[in-house]
Amino acid sequence: MKIQTTRNELLDLILFSSKAISPKTSTFILSGVLLEADKRLIIYSTDLETSIKSTMDVKIVEKGKAVVPAKILINILKNLEESKISLELNKQTNQIQITSDNAHFNLNTLSLEEYPAFPEIKSKDNIKLKLDEFKNLIAKVQRASSQDESRAILTGTLMEMEEGSLTLVATDSYRLATIKQDIKTGKKDIKIVVPSKVLDSITKNDFKKMELEIILEENQIVFFLKKESIVKNIIVSRLLSGKFPEYKQLIPDKMKHNILVDKEKLLEVVRRISSISQDNIPIKIIIEKGKITATMDIKEIGSSSEDFEIAYGEETIEIAFNPFFLIDGINMIDGKNIVLAIEEPLKPILIKSEKDKNILYLLMPVRVS
């Protein structure tokens, strides 16, 4: 195997592929990426739960395959300057020779025979989306997913497909975010839970003007990232098993108070007041005739307070939240104004759009003395 390309292009693709590699893997072979030089360069990576296959155009001098330790290869590439780079497998020593300008590396390869095969994709029944559109949907809800691995099902995002729509839901049991998008799925009543790690690998990359195709199979989901009808990346992931909360039952139909608030003003005030926060100390929101006041009082540090005017003339409401969860909810909603839908101080509130009924953020308040 021998290829020639540029440092930046190769580094970008290796970094993307490495998202399928677990830093905690106890199986040494899974710490590597499989490089295959054929008509194009193909890069494989896997942790047995998620697998990535990426391709790029390079100059193929000699076809071949090699498994290279991903972390070391990334470290080498990061410390090289942008220039032409050559990778060549020495069949006598079984080392990859990496050459860039006057820098030379000989890197031991891993066992090609031990590297797992890429998962088989059987179905051809796909759902087509613009990648930017999908990334925006995921970004809206995913912050609400849990980081607690003891409740694995909550670490993923629910994708619910009905004829004509796709709904995404995430929750950590303290908050719940949901967004619905009209789309031709051609499918009815499908509910799957996709690991957040997989969605992160898609949303946290600067892919431009790409199309996304999604294939659902019995126990896995497949994402095809295409550009100009050419498949650039394939991500295959096992689905999370378990029962996701019945989220529709958690969302109230009606609330006693529906308070229209300037989104940016509320966001600025909450950020300023919570700037003294430590260890998720709650922020108290006091809603009274004509104004909202945000306050925080921390015995060891001090206090903060700010108010601003709103159009409200009903009873006084005092309610407290984790400030960072509140900020996430405000940020989720687009538009100039948001609606704070409140029943009473110790019941969950809804943060929603003034106009778009398809996006909601449910937030549990915090009990304070």
C-alpha positions as CSV (number, residue, x, y, z in Angstrom):
1,M,0.0,0.0,0.0
2,K,1.2,3.5,-0.9
3,I,-0.8,6.7,-1.1
4,Q,-0.1,10.4,-1.5
5,T,-2.3,13.2,-0.2
6,T,-2.2,16.3,1.9
7,R,-1.8,16.5,5.7
8,N,-5.0,18.5,6.4
9,E,-7.4,16.3,4.3
10,L,-6.0,13.1,5.9
11,L,-6.1,14.5,9.4
12,D,-9.7,15.7,9.0
13,L,-10.9,12.3,7.9
14,I,-8.9,10.4,10.6
15,L,-10.4,12.6,13.3
16,F,-13.9,12.0,12.0
17,S,-13.3,8.2,11.8
18,S,-11.8,8.1,15.3
19,K,-15.2,9.1,16.7
20,A,-16.1,5.5,16.6
21,I,-13.2,4.5,18.7
22,S,-13.8,4.2,22.5
23,P,-11.0,5.7,24.6
24,K,-11.7,3.0,27.2
25,T,-11.4,0.0,24.9
26,S,-9.8,-3.1,26.4
27,T,-9.4,-4.7,23.0
28,F,-6.2,-3.4,21.5
29,I,-7.1,-4.0,17.9
30,L,-10.1,-1.6,18.3
31,S,-7.7,1.3,19.0
32,G,-6.7,1.2,15.4
33,V,-8.2,2.4,12.1
34,L,-8.1,0.3,9.0
35,L,-6.7,2.1,5.9
36,E,-7.6,0.5,2.6
37,A,-6.1,1.9,-0.6
38,D,-8.1,0.9,-3.7
39,K,-9.7,3.3,-6.2
40,R,-9.9,5.7,-3.3
41,L,-8.7,5.7,0.3
42,I,-11.2,4.0,2.6
43,I,-10.9,4.4,6.4
44,Y,-12.7,2.1,8.8
45,S,-13.1,2.4,12.6
46,T,-15.3,0.7,15.2
47,D,-15.9,0.0,18.9
48,L,-18.3,-2.9,17.9
49,E,-21.3,-0.7,18.8
50,T,-20.6,2.0,16.2
51,S,-18.7,1.7,12.9
52,I,-17.6,4.4,10.5
53,K,-16.5,4.0,6.9
54,S,-15.1,7.1,5.3
55,T,-13.6,7.7,1.8
56,M,-11.5,10.4,0.2
57,D,-9.7,10.9,-3.1
58,V,-6.0,10.4,-2.9
59,K,-3.2,9.4,-5.3
60,I,-3.0,5.6,-5.1
61,V,0.5,4.5,-6.0
62,E,0.0,0.9,-4.7
63,K,-3.2,-0.8,-3.5
64,G,-3.2,-2.4,-0.1
65,K,-4.5,-2.5,3.5
66,A,-3.1,-1.7,7.0
67,V,-4.4,-1.2,10.5
68,V,-2.7,1.8,12.2
69,P,-3.0,3.0,15.9
70,A,-5.4,5.9,15.6
71,K,-4.2,8.0,18.5
72,I,-0.5,7.9,17.4
73,L,-1.4,8.6,13.8
74,I,-3.5,11.6,14.8
75,N,-0.7,12.9,17.1
76,I,1.8,12.7,14.2
77,L,-0.5,14.4,11.7
78,K,-1.4,17.2,14.2
79,N,2.3,18.0,14.7
80,L,3.1,18.1,11.0
81,E,2.8,21.3,9.0
82,E,0.3,21.4,6.1
83,S,2.1,19.8,3.1
84,K,2.0,16.8,0.8
85,I,2.2,13.5,2.8
86,S,3.0,9.9,1.8
87,L,2.0,6.7,3.6
88,E,3.6,3.5,2.5
89,L,3.4,0.0,4.0
90,N,6.8,-1.8,4.2
91,K,5.9,-5.4,3.7
92,Q,9.1,-6.6,5.2
93,T,8.8,-4.8,8.6
94,N,5.0,-4.5,8.5
95,Q,5.4,-0.8,9.3
96,I,3.7,2.3,7.9
97,Q,6.2,4.8,6.7
98,I,4.9,8.3,7.0
99,T,6.8,11.0,5.1
100,S,6.2,14.8,5.0
101,D,8.9,17.1,3.8
102,N,12.0,16.2,5.9
103,A,10.0,14.3,8.6
104,H,9.9,10.5,8.6
105,F,8.0,8.1,10.8
106,N,8.0,4.3,10.9
107,L,4.8,3.2,12.7
108,N,4.1,-0.4,13.7
109,T,0.8,-1.7,12.3
110,L,-1.8,-3.9,14.0
111,S,-3.1,-7.3,12.9
112,L,-5.1,-7.0,9.8
113,E,-6.7,-10.4,10.4
114,E,-8.0,-9.5,13.8
115,Y,-9.8,-6.3,12.7
116,P,-13.6,-6.7,12.7
117,A,-15.6,-6.7,9.4
118,F,-17.7,-3.7,8.7
119,P,-21.4,-4.4,9.5
120,E,-23.6,-5.7,6.8
121,I,-26.3,-3.3,5.5
122,K,-29.3,-5.3,4.1
123,S,-32.1,-2.8,3.6
124,K,-32.3,-0.2,0.8
125,D,-35.4,1.5,2.1
126,N,-34.1,5.0,3.1
127,I,-35.2,8.4,4.3
128,K,-33.7,11.4,2.7
129,L,-32.9,14.7,4.4
130,K,-30.6,17.6,4.0
131,L,-27.8,17.2,6.5
132,D,-27.9,20.8,7.8
133,E,-31.6,20.3,8.5
134,F,-31.0,17.2,10.5
135,K,-28.1,18.7,12.4
136,N,-30.3,21.6,13.4
137,L,-33.0,19.3,14.7
138,I,-30.6,17.2,16.7
139,A,-28.8,20.3,18.1
140,K,-32.2,21.6,19.4
141,V,-32.9,18.6,21.6
142,Q,-29.7,16.7,22.4
143,R,-28.6,18.8,25.3
144,A,-31.5,17.4,27.3
145,S,-30.2,13.8,27.0
146,S,-28.7,12.2,30.1
147,Q,-25.0,11.7,30.8
148,D,-25.8,9.0,33.4
149,E,-24.8,5.6,31.9
150,S,-26.7,3.8,34.6
151,R,-29.9,4.8,32.7
152,A,-28.5,4.0,29.3
153,I,-31.8,4.6,27.4
154,L,-31.9,8.2,28.5
155,T,-28.4,8.8,27.0
156,G,-29.9,8.5,23.5
157,T,-32.3,10.5,21.4
158,L,-35.7,9.1,20.5
159,M,-36.5,9.2,16.8
160,E,-40.2,8.7,16.2
161,M,-41.3,8.4,12.7
162,E,-44.9,8.6,11.6
163,E,-46.3,9.1,8.1
164,G,-45.3,12.6,7.1
165,S,-43.3,13.5,10.1
166,L,-40.2,12.9,12.2
167,T,-40.1,13.7,15.9
168,L,-36.9,13.9,18.0
169,V,-37.1,13.7,21.9
170,A,-34.4,13.8,24.5
171,T,-34.7,13.8,28.3
172,D,-32.6,13.3,31.4
173,S,-35.7,13.1,33.7
174,Y,-35.2,16.7,34.9
175,R,-36.1,18.2,31.5
176,L,-37.4,17.1,28.2
177,A,-36.9,18.6,24.7
178,T,-38.9,17.7,21.7
179,I,-39.1,18.9,18.1
180,K,-41.3,17.7,15.2
181,Q,-40.5,18.2,11.5
182,D,-42.8,17.5,8.6
183,I,-41.0,15.1,6.2
184,K,-41.8,12.4,3.8
185,T,-40.5,9.3,5.7
186,G,-42.8,6.8,4.0
187,K,-42.9,5.0,7.4
188,K,-45.5,4.6,10.1
189,D,-45.1,4.3,13.9
190,I,-41.4,3.6,14.2
191,K,-39.7,4.4,17.5
192,I,-36.0,4.0,17.9
193,V,-33.4,5.4,20.4
194,V,-30.1,6.4,18.8
195,P,-26.9,6.8,21.1
196,S,-25.9,10.4,21.5
197,K,-22.3,9.5,20.6
198,V,-23.5,8.6,17.1
199,L,-25.5,11.8,16.6
200,D,-22.6,13.8,17.9
201,S,-20.3,12.3,15.2
202,I,-22.7,13.8,12.7
203,T,-23.7,17.2,14.3
204,K,-20.3,18.2,15.5
205,N,-18.5,18.1,12.2
206,D,-18.4,20.9,9.6
207,F,-19.8,18.9,6.7
208,K,-21.0,21.3,4.0
209,K,-23.8,20.9,1.4
210,M,-24.3,17.2,2.1
211,E,-27.3,15.0,1.8
212,L,-28.2,12.5,4.5
213,E,-29.9,9.1,3.9
214,I,-31.1,7.1,6.9
215,I,-31.7,3.3,6.8
216,L,-33.5,1.6,9.7
217,E,-33.0,-2.1,10.3
218,E,-34.0,-4.4,13.1
219,N,-31.3,-3.5,15.5
220,Q,-29.2,-0.9,13.8
221,I,-29.4,2.5,12.1
222,V,-27.3,3.5,9.1
223,F,-26.4,7.1,8.1
224,F,-25.1,7.8,4.6
225,L,-23.5,11.2,4.2
226,K,-23.5,12.0,0.5
227,K,-22.1,14.8,-1.7
228,E,-23.0,15.1,-5.3
229,S,-24.5,11.6,-5.1
230,I,-21.2,10.1,-3.9
231,V,-21.2,8.4,-0.5
232,K,-18.5,10.1,1.5
233,N,-19.2,8.6,5.0
234,I,-21.3,5.7,6.3
235,I,-22.1,5.4,10.1
236,V,-23.6,2.2,11.4
237,S,-24.8,2.1,15.0
238,R,-26.6,-0.4,17.2
239,L,-29.8,1.0,18.7
240,L,-30.3,1.5,22.4
241,S,-32.6,-1.1,24.0
242,G,-35.1,-0.4,26.7
243,K,-38.3,1.6,27.2
244,F,-38.0,5.3,26.5
245,P,-40.4,7.4,28.7
246,E,-43.9,8.0,27.2
247,Y,-43.1,11.6,26.6
248,K,-46.5,12.7,25.3
249,Q,-48.1,11.8,28.7
250,L,-45.6,14.2,30.4
251,I,-46.6,17.3,28.3
252,P,-49.6,19.2,29.7
253,D,-52.4,20.2,27.3
254,K,-53.2,23.5,29.1
255,M,-51.4,25.7,31.6
256,K,-52.8,28.3,33.9
257,H,-50.4,31.1,32.9
258,N,-48.9,31.7,29.5
259,I,-46.4,34.6,29.7
260,L,-44.9,36.1,26.6
261,V,-41.3,37.2,27.1
262,D,-38.6,38.7,25.0
263,K,-36.2,35.7,24.4
264,E,-32.9,37.6,24.2
265,K,-33.7,39.8,27.2
266,L,-34.5,36.8,29.4
267,L,-31.5,34.9,28.1
268,E,-29.2,37.9,28.9
269,V,-30.6,38.4,32.4
270,V,-30.4,34.7,33.3
271,R,-26.8,34.5,32.1
272,R,-25.8,37.6,34.0
273,I,-27.5,36.6,37.3
274,S,-26.2,33.0,37.1
275,S,-22.6,34.1,36.5
276,I,-22.0,33.8,40.3
277,S,-23.4,30.3,40.3
278,Q,-21.5,27.3,41.5
279,D,-22.5,23.6,41.6
280,N,-25.8,24.3,39.9
281,I,-27.2,26.7,42.6
282,P,-30.7,27.5,41.4
283,I,-31.8,30.8,40.0
284,K,-35.1,32.1,41.3
285,I,-37.5,33.7,38.8
286,I,-40.2,36.0,40.3
287,I,-43.0,37.0,37.9
288,E,-45.3,39.7,39.1
289,K,-47.4,42.5,37.6
290,G,-45.4,44.3,34.9
291,K,-42.0,42.6,35.5
292,I,-39.8,39.6,35.9
293,T,-37.0,39.5,38.4
294,A,-34.2,37.0,38.4
295,T,-32.2,36.5,41.6
296,M,-29.5,34.2,43.0
297,D,-28.3,34.1,46.6
298,I,-25.2,32.0,47.6
299,K,-24.2,32.2,51.2
300,E,-20.5,31.7,50.6
301,I,-20.3,34.1,47.6
302,G,-23.0,36.8,47.6
303,S,-26.1,37.6,45.6
304,S,-27.3,39.0,42.3
305,S,-30.6,40.4,41.0
306,E,-32.0,42.0,37.9
307,D,-35.5,42.7,36.6
308,F,-37.1,43.8,33.3
309,E,-40.6,44.8,32.2
310,I,-43.1,42.4,30.7
311,A,-46.8,42.5,29.9
312,Y,-48.3,40.5,32.8
313,G,-51.0,41.3,35.2
314,E,-51.9,38.2,37.1
315,E,-50.8,36.7,40.4
316,T,-47.2,36.7,41.6
317,I,-45.3,33.5,40.8
318,E,-42.0,32.5,42.4
319,I,-40.2,29.5,40.8
320,A,-36.6,28.3,40.7
321,F,-34.5,26.3,38.2
322,N,-31.1,24.9,37.5
323,P,-29.9,28.0,35.6
324,F,-28.0,26.0,32.9
325,F,-31.0,23.9,32.1
326,L,-33.1,27.1,31.9
327,I,-30.5,28.6,29.5
328,D,-30.6,25.5,27.3
329,G,-34.4,25.7,27.1
330,I,-34.5,29.4,26.1
331,N,-31.8,28.8,23.5
332,M,-33.7,26.0,21.9
333,I,-36.6,28.2,20.8
334,D,-36.2,30.4,17.7
335,G,-37.9,33.8,17.2
336,K,-38.1,37.1,19.0
337,N,-40.4,36.0,21.8
338,I,-40.9,32.8,23.8
339,V,-43.8,31.6,26.0
340,L,-43.3,30.5,29.6
341,A,-46.3,28.2,30.3
342,I,-46.7,27.8,34.1
343,E,-49.3,25.9,36.2
344,E,-47.8,26.4,39.7
345,P,-44.3,26.8,41.2
346,L,-43.6,23.1,41.8
347,K,-44.9,21.7,38.6
348,P,-43.0,21.5,35.3
349,I,-43.1,24.5,33.1
350,L,-43.2,24.6,29.3
351,I,-40.9,26.8,27.3
352,K,-42.3,27.1,23.8
353,S,-42.3,29.2,20.7
354,E,-44.8,32.0,20.2
355,K,-45.7,30.6,16.8
356,D,-44.3,27.1,16.2
357,K,-46.2,24.4,18.0
358,N,-43.7,21.7,17.0
359,I,-41.0,22.6,19.4
360,L,-41.3,22.3,23.3
361,Y,-39.0,22.2,26.3
362,L,-40.3,20.8,29.6
363,L,-38.4,21.8,32.7
364,M,-38.7,20.7,36.3
365,P,-38.4,23.5,38.8
366,V,-36.2,23.2,41.9
367,R,-37.6,23.3,45.4
368,V,-35.9,26.1,47.4
369,S,-36.5,27.3,50.9
